[in-house]
């Protein structure tokens, strides 16, 4: 049996230069900076100024993380930071579901890949803002916005090594990464190389059961479970680089940026053995297994690049971005052997059914290849063209063009090669109109009130025209309390793949048949459906955001209501209601046993839902502040040095006591803890399958996919760091669900139990325990122990008798279980 080599590669990172994207207008002072020293005995007035890089929007941040709180995350990169604050960045809107919109210093970037490998020590602050802010930067309001505010000066070289092993054994994986980056005022540069390797896991290494009659009946035949992989053998290589250069003095003229990324991913999985049931003339039978395993090999090679230009003509901010990608995916799938000769020989008596199986010629393999090319160009203009009594009108204009091509061929398909193309021309506008303002003393009794309007138009070359518009308001009656309301209307098109993928067949896929209450092997048809229609979406959001008296603490409450018509969807879970709504999609034999399903996409007539998502963010200190008022800064490089915020030891610079090492591995002083917990309560979730057809209650036992829709779910994160020791925990909990059966004799409802998953990360700075004095190598060194799925929790699925169906065994649903991960991280 072949698998990929696990010989670690030596990674080298080249020296680098780099930069920070400037604000349109420089901010005179940093946060907390005083204009002049107070006279002795005079009253001290503390004014919190905006810091360079903050987002200027009427919507207040949902959550903010300063350097100390970022350090308590125990993250290794900015990508890791976003993963660990997912409870705060997750959107309850119910659209999209991807990662948040990412800004850097309040500016658009071409793609998050140009920032994802930066170390978290390079951050000064992270702001999480509501979905409506995305409209101001030319994005749809489907995701929250994360603004990464970088330090003015920072440089580092970083090496990381990780090793992962499940507590139940069976497989392992390792990863090496080397990176060098530098931020120097309005310039930045980063290059990162990585390699990751993972070994396979087979059914025989877990306790999964198989159906009666599926194992060979002759001693000495190989066990197919030893050749069916639950986790593939994988190897991934990556190289990423980004460069940004400021224009004009100190970057006040704008910035230009370039980024590139290359990856290659190889995978190898096993689909078991060829099996054949032999029968002799007397009627005796034996199930035999052939020796050669069925393999599936895949390789995905991807090249991506981007360029960006930010300029500040007059009072406007011009942002132009170009992002392009080229991906080639090739998969080779072994064909099943032709065993008809063995069957004939056994029946003729020339081959004993329990004798040695002669060699069977290889049936060869099928090949599936896909090549995709895409490019997106977008230009946005952001400015304030008009002054009203309550303030300036904020305007955003955007225009762009996106082009994508997918060429695919599959030897298993009778359709031949398929080429799909789509061009998308888009324009849009967003206006923020201030109505009342305390600062401008205009209708000040109302507080701060801003109205927001947006409209957009897209023309798709293969589908036609789409429109969208939205309206909303943001109201802050007092300084730390804000209300939001928005209404969005949007038209959406099916994806290229949903419309035009070629039809293909996949054999012997285990499917649970709700109509008969059994798991059977069926043939699945996949592909595209050119009859899909334009989707219409209408969403309402109401929100409250309260900044509580405790420092760094806030409460967020949001209500969402969604309604969609003509929803393009993958073929739903084959329940009796779905089978009745889409006649001809399920094929049964003369005995009523399910044999095939056509799973090509369908159009659902209507889908509605409403939910409440609320959460709380808390933060506090650990220990006493050191003499001199160092406070939190003692943990991250000490307090401000002489000369104000830019003097030695300043939080944003690299003076003595601060800088890169102080950012994450500061000396004594106070520690920091933070907690975020969010709860989602689903009030309704219904689907009208077809006009006049069945209406599915997804909270009442019906389902479109998986295990149904839970009524309640919770997610949280908790971090703490003090005197070189840190802890970070992150978890989710989803409530139980029930899927209703057909009610026919022998069928049973399925109950999906609640599931709680917790990941724990313990980390230590070795340089703070006296080791750095004895061995300078340990300065800037961190070791971490991560425990993914701390409780080894896996969802339990049972029928009415308490029996777990074969297709829902825990080892199939989650073969990894609890995984230990040891990380060594060294920064120079």
N, C-alpha and C positions, 0 to 999 in steps of 0.2 A: 504494500500500500504506500503510495507516494504522498508526500506533503511538502510544504514549502520549508526552505531552510530557515532556521531561527538564529543564524549567526548575526549578532548585532553589527550595525554599520557605524563607522566612525564619522561623526558629523562635525563639520567645521563652519563657523560663522565668520564672515568677513567684516572688517571695520566699516563703520557707517557714519553718515551725517543725517540730520533730519530737522522736522519743523512743525510748527503749530499754525493752524489757519487763523487769521486775524478776524477781529470784529470789524464791522463797517466803521464804527466810530470808537476810538479808544476810550476806555474807562479810566478816569483820573486816578481812582484809588481802588485798592483791594478791599475785600470784606474786612470790616473792623478797623480800617486805617483811619487814624485821626489826622485832621488837617494841621493842627499845631498842638504843642504840649500845653496842658492846662496850668494856670497860675496856682501857686500853693494856696490851699484852703478854698479854692473855687469849686463850684459844683461841676461834676464830670458828667457830660452828656455823651452816651455811647450811641453812635449812629451806624447801623449796619448797611454798608454800601453794597451795590451790586458788584460782583466780581467779573472779571473779564471772561467771556465765553458763556455766560448764562443766557438762556432763552428768554427773549422779551415777548411775553404773551400774557393775555389777561387771565388765562387759566393757571392757577398755582400748581406747583409740583405735587404729585401724589406722594412721593417719597424722595428724600435726598440722602446721600451717603457721603460723609466726609472721609478724609484719609484714614482716620482711626477706624471707622466702621468698615471701610473697604478692607483694611488689614485684618479685621475680625472674620472676614469671609474665608480666609485661607486659600484664596484663589491663586492660580499660576499664570493666567493670561486674561485679557479682556473678554475673550469668549467664555472663559470659566466664570468670570464675574457675572455676565448676563445669565448664565445658567443658574447661578446660586441666588440671584434675586428674581427668579421667575415668578414667585407669588406676587411681587409688586409689578412686574412688567406684563403679566398675563392680562388679556382683555376678556371681559365678559360679554362683548358685543355679539359673539357667535358667528362672526365672519372671518375668513382667513385662517386664523389659528397659527400663523407662522411667527417668526421672531419679530421683535419690535423694530420700529424705525429707529435708526441710529444716526445721531448728529455728533459732530466733534467741534467743541467750542462754539456751539450754536450754529454750525454751518453744515450744509449737505456734503456728503462724501459720495464717491462713485459706488462703493460697495463696502460692506463691513469687513470683507477679507483684508482690506488694507490696514485694519486696526486690530484684528482679532488676536494677533500674536504679541501685541504690546504687553509688557508686564503690568499688573495692577499698581505697582509702586509708582508708575508714571502718571497716575491719576491724582488730580486735586479734589475733584468732586464728581459725583454721578447724580443726575437729576432724572426722575421718572415723571413724565407728564401724560395727561389724558389724550385720548385718541383725536380729539378735535384739533390739537396742536399740529398733527400731521398735515392737515389741510393747508396750513400756513407755509409748508415747505414743499408743496406739490405732490404729497402722497395721499392715498385714500384714507379715510378715517376708520380703518379696520383694525389698526394695531396701535398700541401705546408708543410713546416716543421716549427714547433714552438719550440724554445729552451727556457726552463724556467730556469733561473739562480737564485738559491736560496741564501739567506743570510747565512753567516757562523754560526750565533747564533740567535735563535729566539724561543720563546715559547709563547703559548697562550691557554686560555680556552675561548670558544665562545658559546653563546646561541643566537639563532635567532627565531623570531616568525613572521609569515606573515599571512595577511588576505586579501582576494580578493573578490571584489564585482563588477558586471557590472553596468554601469549607468542605464541600462534599466531593472535591476533586474532579478529575475527568478532563480538565483542560486548563490552559494557562495562556497569558498574553503579556507582552512587554512593549514598552515604547521608549524611544530616545528622541530628544529634541534639543537643538542648539539654536540660539538666537542672539543677535546683536542689534541694538537700537540706540538712537540718540535724538534728543529734542534740544534744539538750540534756538530759543526765541521763536521766530516764525518759520523754522525749518525742522523737518524730522525725516528720519530714515529708519527702516527696519528690514532685516533679512532673517528668515527662519527656515531651518531644514528639519525634517522629522521622518521617522520610520516607526512603524508599528506592526507587530506580528502576533497572530493568535492561532492556537492549535484547535483542532476539531473536538467535538463531543458527540459520542454515539449513544444510541438508544440503550445498548447493553451496559452503559456506564450509569444509567439511571434506572429507576424502578418502574418504568412505564409498562403497563400490561398490553397485551395484544389480543385480538379476537381469536376465539377458538377456531382451529383449523387453518391458521395462517402460518404455522411453523412446520418445518419439514418433519416427516414422521419416520424417517430412516436415520438410525444412529450413524454418526460420522459425517452427515451433511452439515455444511456451514450454517450458522445461525444468521438469518438476515438482519437481526437487530444489531449485530456487530458491524454492519455495513450501511446502516441508515444513520445519517448525521442529524443531530438536533441543532448543532452550531457548526458553521463552516470553518474550514481552514482559511485564514485570511492573511494578507500582507499588504500594507499601504505605505507608499512613499509620497512625500510632499516637499515642495520648495515654494516659498512665498516671499515676495519683496515689495516694498512700497517706498516711495520717495515724494517729498513735498518741498517746494521751494517758494519762499515769500517773494512778493514783488514790491518794489519801492522800499523806502526806508522803514525798517522794522516791520515789513509786511503790510504796511498801511495801504499799498496799492492792490493787494489781493494775493492770490496764491495759485500755483499750478502744481498738479500732482499726477503721478503715474503709479500704477501697481500691476503686478503680474503674479500668477499662481499656476503651478503645474502639479498634478497629482496622478498617481497610478494606483489602482486597487485591483488585486488579484484575489480570487476566491475559488475554493474547491470544496464541493459537497458530494455526498454519496446518497443514492436513492435506493439502496438495498441490493438484492440479488434477483436474477431471473428465477422464477419458480414455475413448475409445471406439475400438473396432476396426471400421473400415469395410471393406466388401468389395463389389466390383462384380460384374456378371453373369459376367465371365470368370474369376472366382475370385481376382483380385489383391486384396491386403489392404494396409491402412496403419493404423498406430496413431496416432491424433490426440489432441491435448491442447487442451481449451478454456481460454480466457484467464483466467476468473475464479477466484481461489483460494478454497478452502474454509476458512472461519474457525471458530474456537471461542473464544467470549468468556465469561469467568467473572468473577464478583464475589462476594466473601465479606465480609459485615459482621458484626462481633461486638461485643457489649457484655457486660462481665463486672463483677461487683461482689461484695464480701465484707465481712463484719463479724466481729469477734472480741471476746471478753471473757475476761479472766483475773482470777480472784479467789483469795484465800488464806484460806478459812474454816478456822480452827484450824490444824492441821498438814497440811491438804489443799490441793492446787492444783486449782482448778476451771477448766476451759477449755471455752468454748462458741464454736463457729464456725459461720458461715453463708456459703455460697458459691453464687452463682447465675450463670447465663450464658444469653445469647440470641444465636443465630447464624442468619443467613439466607444461603444459598448459591444463586446463580442462574447457570446455564450456558446459553448459546445456541449451538447447533451447526448449521452450515449443512447442508442436505440436498444429496445428489448430484443433479445435473441429470438430467432425463429425456432420454436420447439415442436413444430408439427411433425418433424421426422422422428423425434423421440416418442411422441404419442403413438405414431403408426407402428414403430418397432415394438413397443410394449404390447400393443394390441395383437400384433402378429406373433408374439412369443419369442422374438429374437433378442429382446432386451428385458432382462428380469426387472420388475418394477422396484426391487430393493437392491439391485446390483450397481456396479460402478457406472456412472454416467459418462458416456464418451464425450470428447470435446465437440463443442458446437461452434461453428464459424461465427465470428463477430458480425454483428449486423451494422457496424459502422456507427456514425453519429450524425445528428442534425446540428445545423449552425444557425444561430440568430444573430444578426448584426444590425446595429442602429447607429447612425451618425447624425448628430444634431449640431446646428450652428445658429447662434442668435446674437443680436446686437440691439442695444437700446441707447438712443440719444435723447437727452432731455435738457431743455433750457428753462430756467425759472428766473423771474424778476420779482424781487421782494422790496417793497418800499412803503413810504408814507406820503402819498400824493396830496393829501388835503388835511387842513386843520379845522377842527370843529371845536365848539366851546368846551366839550368834555375831553378833548385830546385829538390826536392825529388818527386818521383813517389808515388802517394797515391793509395793503393790497398785495396779492400774489398772482402773477400771471405765469402760465406754463404752456409749453408746446413741445411735443416730442414725437418720435417715430421709433417703433420697435419692429424688428423683423426676425422671424424664426423659420427654420427649415429642418424637417426631420425626414431622413431617408432611411428606410428599414427594409430588411429582407429576412425571411425565415423559411428554411427548407421544409418545415412542417406545414406551412400554409400553402393552399392551392391558389391564393390570390396573386402570387408573384411579388416582386419588389413594389414598395409603396413609397411615394414621396408626398409629404405634406408641407404646405407653405402658408404663412400668414404674415401680413403686414398690418400694423396697428398705428394709425395716425391719431394723435390726441391733442386736445387743447383744453384749457381750464382756467378758471378765475376764482379767487377767494377774496372776500372783503370782510374786514373786521371794523365795525362802526361803533365808536364809543358814544354812549348816551348820557351817562352820569359819571362823575369822577370826584372823589374827595380831594385829590391832589390839585385838580384844576378848579375846585370850588364851583363846579357846575352841577346843579341838582344834587348837591353833596348829601342831602338828607336821605337819598336813595342808596348811598354808598357808591360802589363801582359797578356799572352796568354796561356790557358790551354785546352787541348783536353781531352774528356771523352769518354770511351767506356764501355759498359756493355753487358752481355749475361746471359741468364738463361734458365733452363730446368725444367719442371715439368712433373711428371708421375702420372696421376689420375687412381686409380684402377678401376673405373667404366666407364672411358671415353677414356683413352689413353694418348698420349704424347702431350705436349704443349711446344713451344719455344718462346723466346723473345730476342731482342737485341736492342741496341740504340747507337747512336753516337752524340756527341755534342761538342761545343766549348764555352768557356767563354773568352771574350777579354775586357780588360780595358786599353784603350789607354792613359788615364790620371787617376789620383787617384780617382776621384769622379764620373766617368762615366763608365758604364759597358754595354757590349752587350752580348747576349746569343743566341745560335741557337742549336736546338736539333731535332733529328729525331728518332722516336720510332716505332718499329715493334713488335707486340704482338699477341699471340693467346690466346683466352679465351674460357672457357667451360661454358655451361649452369649450373645453380645451381642444386643441388640435388632436390629441390622442383620443379623447372621447368621441370625436366626430369621425376620425379616419383611420384608426389603427386596423391593420389587417386581422381577419378572423383566424384563430388558431385553436387547436384542441390540446387539452392536457388530460391524460388518462389516469385512472386509479387514484383519485383524490378523495380522502375520507370526508364525508359530509354527514351531519346529523339530520335525519329526516324527522321533522316534527309531526308529520302526518301519521307515521307508523311507530315513532318512538324508538328508532334504531339508527346506528351508524353504518353507512354503506359506502362502497367505493364507486364513484361516478366519473363520467367524462364531462369536463367543463369546456365550454366554448367562450373564448374571450375575444375582444376586438372593439371596433368603434361602431357608432350608430349615427349615420348621417341625418336621421330624422329628428335629432334633438332640437329643442326650441330655445328661444331667447328667454332668460329668466328675469323676472321682475322682483325686486327686493324693496321692502319698506321697513325701516327700523326706527324705534323710539328709544331714547336714553334719557333718564333723569338721574342726577347725581348730586351728592353732598360731600364736601371735603372740609374737615375741621382740623386745624392745627392746634393740638391740645397744649395746655400750659407746660407740660413736661417737655424738656428740650428734646428735639428730634422725634417727637411723637405726633401721630396723626390718626384720624379716623376717616374712613372712606365708605360711603354707602352708594350703590348704583343699582338702578332698575333698568332692565332691558326688555323690549318687546320686539319680536321679529315676525315678519310675514313675507313669505316668498311664494311666487306662482311659477309654474313650469320649471321645476327644479331638476337640473341634470344630475343624475345620481348613478353610482355604481349599482348593479343589480342587488336589491335588498336581500336580507336573510330569508331563505325560502321557508316561510311559515305558511300555514294553510291559507291565510288571508292573501298573502302575496301570490301564491300559486293560482288562486282564483282570479286575482286581478290581472295577471299576465298569462293568459292561456297560451299554451304552446311552448313556454319557456322551460317547463319541466317535462321530462319524458319518463314514463314508467312502463315496465313490462306487463305481461298478461296477468301476473300475480300482484300487480300494484306496487312492486318494488321500484324505487327510484334508480334510474340508470344514467341520466344525463341532465345537465342544466345549461341553458344558454344565459351566460352572465354578462352579456354586453349591456352597456348603459341604457337607462330608461329615463323617461320624463315623468316626474311626480307632479300631480296637479297642483297641490298646495301644501306648504309646510309652515306651521306657526309654532311659536314658543315664547315663554316669558320666564324671567328669572331675576333673582335678587342676589347681588354679590356685594359683600361687605367685608371690610378688613381693618385691622388695627396695626400700626407700626409703633413700637416702643424702643427706647434707647436709654442708656444710662452709663454711669462710670463705675469702675472697680478700684478700690483703694483710695488713698488720700493723695491730694496734689502735692508735689514736691515744693520745698521752700522756693520762694521767688515767683510763684504763680505760674509755673510751667503748665499745670493742668494737663489736658489731654495731649498736648504736644510732647510731653515727656516720653510718651510711648512712641512717637513718630518724629524723633529728631529734636526734641527740646522745644522750649518756647522761642518767641521771636528774639532775635539777637539785636544788637545796636543798629540803629539806622532804620527802624521801621520794618515793614513787611519784606523789604528786599535786602535787609542787612544780613550778616552772617547768621546762619541757623534759621532763616526764614522758611516757612512751610513750602513756598513755591520755588525756592532756589536750592542751591547746593552748598551753602556756607557751612562752617564747622558745626557739627552736631546735627545737621539736617541731611539733605541730599538723599541719594538712592538708598543707602543702607538704613538711614534713619527712618525712611518712609515705612519700611516693613519691619525692621529689626532694631527699633529704637531702644534706649536704655530703660531706666526705671520709670517712676511716675505712675500716673493713673492708667488703668486699663479701660476697656470699652466693651459693652455688650449691646446687642440689638436683637429685636424679635419682631417678626412679621407673621401674621396669621390671617388667612382669608377663607371665608365660607361662602359657598354658592348653594342657593336653594332654588330648585326648579319648580315653578308653579304650574306650568303646562308645557306639553310638547306633543303636538299632533301632526299627522300626515294624512292628507287626502290623496290616496293612490291615483285615482282617476275620477273624472267627473261622473257622479252617480255611483262611484265604486266605494269600496270599504274605506272607513276612516280609522287610522291606527292611533291608539293612545300609547305613546312610547313610555309613559310613566305608569301605565296600567297593565303591562304584560305583553305589549306588542314591541316589535323591534325592527330596525332596518339593517343592523349589523351587530356583530359581536354579542355582548351580554346584555343588551338593553341600555336604557338611560337611567342612571341613578338619580334619585330625587335630591340627595345631599352629597356634597363633596367638600373637602377641606384641604388646604395646602399651607405649609408654614416653612419658615427658616429661622434659625437661631444661631447667633455667633457671639463669641467672646474671645478677648485677647488681653493678656496681662503678664508682664515680666517674662516675655519670651515664650509663653505657653498659650496655645489657642485651641478653640473648639468650634466647630461649625456643624450644625445639623439641619437637615432638610427632609421634608416628608410630605406625603399625600395620603388622604383617606377618601375612599369612595364607598357610598352606601350600597346595600344589597339591592338586587333587582330580581324580577321573576319574568320568565318567558312562558306565555301560555301555549299549551299544546292544542291539538285539533279537537280534543274531546272524544275521539274515536277509541274503541276498546284497545287496550294495550299501550296507549300513549300516556304521557305524563308531562306536567309542567316541569320546567327546569328552574332551579333557584341558584342564582349567582350570589355567593356570600360577599359581605363587605371585605374590603382589602385595605390594609394600612402598610405603607412602605416608608421606611426611614433610612436615610443615608447619613452616616456620621464620619466626620473628619477631625482627627486629632493631629496637631502639628506643633513643632518646637523649633525655636531659633537656637541652634547650638552655640552661636557666638555669645549668648547671654548667660552662659553657665560656666564661665571661666575657661572654656576650652580655647577660645580665640587667643588668649594670652600665651597659652602653652603651645598652641599650633595655629598660626595665623590662617591656615587653610579654612578653618571653621567659621571665619568671619563671613557673614552673608550666606551661611548654609542653613537650610531648613530641611527637616525630615517630617514626613506626614504618614500617618496610618489612616486609610480610609476603609470604611466598612459599608459597602453598598448592600442595601436590603438587610439591615441590621437584624431584623426579627426573622429572616428567612421566610417571609410571608409570601404565599401564593394563593390565588383565589380558588375557593372550593366551589365546585359546581355539582349539584346533586339533583336527582329526580325525586318523585314523591316517596319512593321507598328508601331514600338515603344513598342510593347507588350512584357512583360517579361514572357517567358515560365515557366510553373509551376515548372519544375525541376531545374530551375536556379534562383529561388527567393533568394534575399539576405539573408533571415533568414535561408535558407537551406545551402547556401554557407559559411556563417560565422554567426552562431547563437550567438556567444559571444559578438561581437561588442566591444565597449570601456569598458575596465576593469580597475578599481582602485585597487591598491595594497598598503597596509600599512605595513612597515617592521620595527621591533624593533630589534636592534643588539647590543649585549653587549659583550665586550672582557675584560678578566681579565688578 
